Amino acid sequence: MIILLALSISVLLPPSVAQPSGLAKRVVLLSIDALKADMLWSLLSQPDVAPSLPGFRYILQNGYLARGMIVSFPSSTAVSHAVISTGAPPGVTGITGNAIHLPGTPLTSTLSGFNGSLLLAEPLWVTVDKQGLKAVVAGFPQSDPWAWEGKLRQSVVFNPYDSSMGPPTFSTLYTNNRSIPRAYYLNITPASGWVGSLAGYSVSSAWEAAFSFGDETWYFFIADINGDSQPDVVAVVPREKNLSNALAVLKEGEWSKPLNTTLTYKGSTYVIAPLFKVLNLSLANFKVYRSLTRPFEAST
């Protein structure tokens, strides 16, 4: 689990990341559940591993590091993050576990400690909002959008952690190789009926494969750009055969950026940002992976 809290607030930062005035415009708090500091330091000290972790290396070299912290008890995810966001101990936050038993209820009755409506202390995103600053909170425990509806003036809380559209949320492997179990099986045919063009590419020959995504039909446009009758790139195109609407054009082995778009499912329209990775462009073993796709849910 990765959770993110970003604050538009001026604080003193180390010289290496400070603005010319000595103040930074933003503070970013990144929490990765169960990643211990000593584990990260060990990884970054290994020459063969460190180059693959440039983001963590930058944070360690340029961010602030707290030493000798006292961990809250119990040190479970919901409890610890309530302490982080409020600065108060569990007895004050009311978040005493990942599951909470409320006084006066049956012993077998519990509520989720991630539930923002159960947080009794004021979290950071409310405090800074009251001061006229802006917090953007993504997936932090107790930051459920519905729990803070109408309580924030300019801050935004959104929930990529457990928001769901149902089946379209689940990650998917698209392939024409039917020996792969539980995949979405494609039918790849010569491309026809397309309009528009792929910017920066000259297409010699092309193939297509349609797939259902929510209530919509999306397409893979598979193109030979070298003239050798072999696929070189694949475009991800939503809803209609118009190459001008391609969300990404990828080579084998490449990940797309988050593809900011919308998706209709069972009559509802969701804001989504899926990622695609091309695993194999071969027409005999075509494989493209789509990431877990949670819809955007937010409250301001």
Phi, psi and omega in degrees: 000130175242128180233147190224136174229120180242134182240132171271091188208143180267118177222160179283129180238167176303150183305328184293338180240004182286152172287167180307329180281352184091359180242146177260150180275339183220151171238132180243125175250117181246125179241125177243111188303128174073006175273103182284148182300317182295329177294317180294317179300320180297317180296319183287344178274354181265115184303330181276347182254319187307319181300337180274001180234054185297325180295314179294322179297319179296316180298316181295323183279333188240349182266184176265146182233127178262128179248149175070029179289147176263120183283140177292159177238134352287152184272055177263167189302307184296319182295308184297322182285332172294323176294317180298315186283338184247335186078008182251153178285166183304326180295340178263320181290333185083355179264100186252003179184169173295333171236138187241134172258118181274141178304140177085000178254160179304147183300332181272001182264123178226158175237157182288131176288351178274355184287117183295334181289346180267355181284118185270338179262156183283125180278166185301322183292334175280318181300310182291328178297321178295335180270009178082011178261174184236130174246140173241117189241125181239109170070019178282136178308141182072011179258028180307129181305318183294333181287339184244013179302125178079002183254358181237142181266316182225349177284160183230129171242129175225162198233084175275001188284314182220015174292149186208147171257001190094215185308323180295345179289327189293143176296155187216142170254121178261127182204160171256009179267101186282001174277351179271119184287150172059027176263169171268117187270128183260153171246108183267125181226164174303139183291139178209150175078016182273148173237167180079185182213162176271116182301126177087001182233143172250116187267124178274315177208162186207158177228166181220157174212122179269148174214149179275136176220109190063226176272002189254162171253124176248168185225146162259121174257112188256119191239139168265117181249358181257352180079017180255012179064022177239143181297139178241326180218160173227135178256139175261116188234121181272140163072319181214160184279069179230109184294339178293342180263007181303131180276334180200148172234118191234147171264168180300133180091352184269145168266146169279165165284167173304127185265095184286115183201192176237162178216135177260131178214124181051042175084352179256144179254129183244148170270125184226167176211068181290160172244143177240145173229132178273114181268324182204126180265356181301137178293340179272342184211049183294132180214124174229133181256137171247134184288167168309132187235093180270139180286156179283120174236126186215160173221141177234000000 
